[in-house]
C-alpha cells in the first residue's frame, strides 16, 4: 500500500492536469472559433467587394467575368469563384472554370441557393491540397432572385499551425505547472500525511496496548485538534488500564493469599479460575486445572455433585464436603451462581473453607468433656463407695476403717490434682498467667528437677544420665521451665520398665537451645504420635492411671513450650523408646 502523501500528491496532480487539459482544450476551441469568425467575416466582405467591382465594370460574358476575377485576385489573397444558379462555375481565380465540376451540391452553395441564407459557410479538408479550406458564399441577386453565388475561400493552414503551436505551448505550460504543482502538492501532502501517519501509528500502538504512545508533532487546524484528542484518549486509556491492572492485582492478591479456596466454573462445567488455596486443597497447581471440567479435578464426587446441582437450580448451596486426596480434609462449601447483565446464569462461584481443624477441635472438646467426666467419675465413685461401706458398719473394724479412709484420701488427692491440672491448663491456654522473664540456667534447672524424680527412678532401677555441668543460659520463667522438665522426666519414668535407661542432653546453638529427654521405654506407635499432646490422651490407659497421672502432663508441656516461643517434637519406635526434643530460644522477643 502506497504512503498517504504519495496518494494525495498523485490525486492532486491528476486533478491539476485534468483542469489544465480542459482549460487548454477550451482555450484552443475559443481561439479557433474566434479565428474562424474573423476569417468568415473577412471572406464575406471580400466576396461583397468583388461582386460590387464586377457590377461596376459591367462585365457580362463568362470571359469578361473570368478576366475581372483574375485581375482582382492579384490584389486579393482569397480564392474567388463565381457560380451560376445551376452550379456551373462561371469564373475562378485559380483554375479554368471549364474544367471544374458542377458545384451545385457544395454545402456553402446549397445554403444560399436552396436555403436562401444571406451567406453560406463550409469548412472541409482538401485531400488534394492536404489541408482544410474555409468556403464563404454570398448570393448574386438579379431582379429580386438569386442568380448565383460569389464564393471566397481561404486555406486554414495558418490557424492549424497556430493551434499546433498553442498545444505545444500548453504542453510546456502543463509540464511546468505539473512539476510545480507536484512539488507544492508533495510538500502539502507530506504536511498532512506526516501527522496523519503518526496518528495512525499511535492508534496501532494503542490497539496493541502500548498506552505510552503519543502524537509528537503539533499540526495546526483540525489535524491539531485530532492529534490532541488522540493524546487525551491515550492518557485516559493509560489511566483506566492502570486502574484496571491495580484492581486486578488487588483481586489477584486477595485470591492468592486467601485461606479459603475459590473456584469459578462456567455453565459448561469448565473451570475458569482457581486460587492457590483451592489448588492446595485439590492437590494440583491452579494453572493446571484451568480449562478442565470440574469432575476431572480432585475427582471428588460430592463436590462435583454440588457444582452440578448449583448450575442446574441456579440457587445458593451450602454443605460440607469430605476430601481424601491429597489428604483427608473437611471443607465447608458455599456455592452461588453469578449472572450476567441480562440476568442469565454465567456460571457459579464456589468458596471452600477448610474446617478440618475446627471439626477436630469440636471432636476434641467432646472427647475432653467425656474424658473429664470419666476421670472425675472414677475417684468420686470410689470415694462414695468406700464412704457408704463405712457408714454401713465398716467403721467398727479399725483396721478396715483406716484402709478405707486411706483410699478415700488418695482418691480425693487424685481428684484435687486433676482439677488443679485442668484449671492450670486452662489458664495457660488463655494466657491468664503471664511469664516472668528472667535468665535461667537450663543445666541447673535439669539437675534441680532430677533430684525430685531420682527416688522414683531408683525404685525401678532406672539408670539416669545428665548433661555436663556447663552453664547454658536462656530467657524464660524458671518454674515453668522446671515444670516442663519434671513432666517429661516423670513421663519417661512411668513408661520405662525396670532396669531401663533415661538420658538428658543439652545442645547449645547460636540462637536457641535443644533439650533432649530419651528413654528406653515401651515407645509409642506411629499412628499415636499426632495425638499424644491432646488432653487426657493416653497411649497405655491402664499404666497411666496406675501411675497416678492425670492425662494432662504432655498437654501442659506443649502449652508451656509454646508460651516460651519454642517447639516440642517427639521421636519414638514402639518397643524401643521415646525421645522428646524441646527447642527454646535464648532470647524472648516479648513478654507474655
Residue pairs with C-beta under 8 A, 6 or more apart in sequence:
3 193
3 197
4 189
4 192
4 193
4 196
4 197
5 186
5 189
5 190
5 192
5 193
5 194
6 189
8 185
8 188
8 189
8 192
8 193
9 182
9 185
9 186
9 189
12 181
12 182
12 185
12 188
12 189
13 178
13 181
13 182
13 185
16 177
16 178
16 181
16 185
17 174
17 178
20 170
20 173
20 174
20 177
20 178
21 174
24 166
24 167
24 170
24 174
27 166
27 170
28 163
28 166
28 167
28 170
31 162
31 163
31 166
32 159
32 163
35 159
35 162
36 123
36 134
36 159
39 134
39 154
39 156
39 159
40 119
40 121
40 134
40 136
42 78
42 154
43 78
43 134
43 136
43 152
43 153
43 154
44 119
44 136
44 138
44 152
46 76
46 78
46 80
46 152
47 80
47 136
47 137
47 138
47 150
47 151
47 152
48 138
48 150
49 76
50 69
50 72
50 76
50 80
50 150
50 152
51 138
51 140
51 150
53 68
53 72
54 65
54 68
54 69
54 82
57 64
57 68
59 65
59 67
59 68
62 90
62 91
62 97
65 82
65 90
65 91
66 90
66 91
66 92
66 97
68 91
69 80
69 82
69 91
69 92
69 93
70 91
70 93
72 80
72 93
73 79
73 80
73 93
73 94
76 93
77 154
78 152
78 153
78 154
79 92
79 93
79 94
79 152
79 153
79 154
80 91
80 92
80 93
80 150
80 151
80 152
81 89
81 91
81 92
81 93
81 103
81 150
81 151
81 152
81 153
82 89
82 90
82 91
82 92
82 140
82 148
82 149
82 150
82 151
83 89
83 90
83 103
83 109
83 137
83 148
83 149
83 150
83 151
84 90
84 147
84 148
85 113
85 146
85 147
85 148
86 102
86 104
87 102
87 103
87 104
87 105
87 106
87 109
88 102
88 103
89 97
89 100
89 102
89 103
90 97
90 148
91 97
92 100
103 109
103 151
104 110
104 113
106 122
106 135
107 120
107 122
107 124
107 135
108 120
108 121
108 122
108 135
108 136
108 137
108 149
108 151
109 120
109 137
109 149
109 151
110 120
111 117
111 119
111 120
111 121
111 122
111 137
112 118
112 119
112 120
112 137
112 138
112 139
112 146
112 149
113 139
113 146
113 149
116 146
118 138
118 139
119 136
119 137
119 138
120 135
120 136
120 137
120 138
120 149
121 134
121 135
121 136
121 137
122 134
122 135
123 132
123 133
123 134
123 135
123 156
124 132
124 133
124 135
125 131
125 132
125 133
126 132
126 133
129 155
131 155
131 156
131 157
131 160
132 155
132 156
132 157
132 160
133 153
133 154
133 155
133 156
134 153
134 154
134 156
135 151
135 152
135 153
136 151
136 152
136 153
137 149
137 150
137 151
137 152
138 149
138 150
139 146
139 148
139 149
140 146
140 147
140 148
140 149
140 150
141 147
191 219
192 223
194 217
195 215
195 217
195 219
195 223
195 227
196 223
198 215
198 216
198 217
198 227
199 215
199 226
199 227
199 230
201 213
202 213
202 214
202 215
202 230
202 234
203 230
205 213
206 213
206 233
206 234
206 237
209 241
211 234
211 237
211 238
211 241
212 238
213 234
214 231
214 234
215 227
215 228
215 230
215 231
217 227
218 224
218 227
219 227
255 262
255 273
255 275
255 276
256 275
256 276
257 276
258 275
258 277
259 277
259 353
259 354
260 277
260 351
260 352
260 353
260 354
261 274
261 275
261 277
261 278
261 279
261 280
261 281
261 282
261 331
261 350
261 351
261 352
261 353
261 354
262 273
262 274
262 275
262 277
262 278
262 349
262 350
262 351
262 352
263 271
263 273
263 274
263 278
263 294
263 349
263 350
263 351
263 352
264 271
264 272
264 273
264 274
264 338
264 347
264 348
264 349
264 350
265 271
265 272
265 294
265 307
265 311
265 347
265 348
265 350
266 272
266 346
266 347
267 311
267 345
267 346
267 347
269 293
269 294
269 295
269 307
269 308
269 311
270 291
270 292
270 293
270 294
271 289
271 290
271 291
271 292
271 293
271 294
271 297
272 290
272 347
273 290
274 282
274 286
274 289
274 290
275 286
276 286
278 286
278 352
279 285
279 286
279 288
279 289
281 298
281 323
281 329
281 331
281 352
281 354
282 289
282 297
282 298
282 300
282 323
283 298
283 325
283 326
284 297
284 298
289 296
289 297
294 303
294 304
294 307
295 304
298 323
298 325
299 325
300 321
300 323
300 325
302 319
302 321
302 322
303 321
303 323
303 331
303 333
303 350
306 317
306 319
306 321
306 333
306 335
306 350
307 335
307 348
307 350
309 317
310 316
310 317
310 335
310 336
310 337
310 348
310 350
311 337
311 345
311 347
311 348
314 337
314 345
315 337
316 334
316 335
316 336
316 337
317 333
317 334
317 335
317 336
318 332
318 333
318 334
318 335
319 333
320 330
320 331
320 332
320 333
320 355
321 330
321 331
321 333
321 352
322 328
322 329
322 330
322 331
323 329
323 330
323 331
328 356
329 354
329 356
330 354
330 355
330 356
330 359
331 352
331 353
331 354
331 355
331 356
332 352
332 353
332 355
333 350
333 351
333 352
334 350
334 351
334 352
334 353
335 348
335 349
335 350
335 351
336 348
336 349
337 345
337 346
337 347
337 348
337 349
338 345
338 346
338 347
338 348
338 349
339 345
339 346
340 346
364 534
364 535
367 534
367 536
368 535
368 536
371 535
371 536
371 551
372 422
372 536
375 418
375 536
375 550
375 551
376 415
376 418
378 545
379 411
379 412
379 414
379 415
379 418
380 411
380 415
382 407
382 408
382 411
383 408
383 411
383 412
383 415
386 404
386 405
386 407
386 408
387 408
389 404
390 401
390 404
390 405
394 400
394 401
394 404
395 401
414 548
414 550
417 550
418 550
418 552
421 550
421 552
421 553
421 556
422 552
424 556
425 535
425 552
425 555
425 556
425 559
426 432
427 433
428 556
428 559
428 560
428 563
429 559
431 563
431 592
434 591
434 592
435 476
435 477
435 480
435 563
435 564
435 588
435 591
435 592
436 477
437 475
437 476
437 477
437 588
437 591
438 475
438 476
438 477
438 478
439 473
439 474
439 475
440 473
440 474
440 475
440 476
440 477
440 478
440 481
441 471
441 472
441 473
442 472
442 473
442 474
442 481
442 506
442 513
442 515
442 584
443 467
443 468
443 469
443 470
443 471
443 472
443 506
444 471
445 478
445 481
445 482
445 485
446 466
446 467
446 485
446 504
446 506
446 515
447 466
447 469
448 482
449 482
449 485
449 486
449 489
450 464
450 466
450 489
450 504
452 486
453 486
453 489
453 490
453 493
454 464
456 490
456 493
457 464
457 493
457 502
460 493
460 496
460 497
460 498
460 499
460 500
461 498
461 499
462 493
462 496
462 498
462 499
462 500
462 501
462 502
463 500
463 501
463 502
464 501
464 502
464 503
464 504
465 501
465 502
465 503
465 504
466 503
466 504
467 504
467 505
467 506
472 506
472 508
472 513
473 586
474 481
474 513
474 584
474 585
474 586
475 585
475 586
475 587
475 588
476 564
476 584
476 588
477 564
480 560
480 563
480 564
481 560
481 564
481 584
483 556
483 557
483 560
484 557
484 560
484 561
484 582
485 515
485 517
487 553
487 554
487 556
487 557
488 517
488 557
488 580
488 582
489 502
489 504
489 517
490 549
490 553
491 549
491 553
491 554
492 502
492 517
492 518
492 519
492 521
492 578
493 502
494 543
494 544
494 547
494 549
495 519
495 521
495 522
495 539
495 540
495 543
495 578
496 502
496 519
496 520
496 521
496 522
496 577
497 521
497 522
500 519
500 520
500 521
501 519
501 520
502 517
502 518
502 519
502 520
503 516
503 517
503 518
503 519
504 515
504 516
504 517
504 518
505 515
505 516
505 518
506 513
506 514
506 515
506 516
507 513
507 514
507 516
511 585
511 586
511 587
512 566
512 583
512 584
512 585
512 586
513 583
513 584
513 586
514 581
514 582
514 583
515 581
515 582
515 583
515 584
516 579
516 580
516 581
516 582
517 579
517 580
517 582
518 577
518 578
518 579
518 580
519 577
519 578
519 579
520 576
520 577
521 577
521 578
522 539
522 540
522 543
522 574
522 575
523 572
523 573
523 574
523 575
523 576
523 577
523 578
524 532
524 539
524 570
524 572
524 574
524 578
525 539
525 574
526 572
526 574
528 539
529 570
529 572
531 537
532 539
532 554
532 570
533 554
533 555
533 557
533 558
533 568
534 555
535 551
535 552
535 555
536 551
536 552
537 551
537 554
538 544
538 545
538 549
538 551
544 551
557 568
558 568
561 567
561 568
561 582
561 584
563 592
564 584
564 585
564 588
565 584
565 585
565 588
565 589
566 582
566 583
566 584
566 585
567 582
567 583
568 580
568 581
568 582
568 583
569 580
569 581
569 583
570 578
570 579
570 580
570 581
571 578
571 579
571 581
572 578
572 579
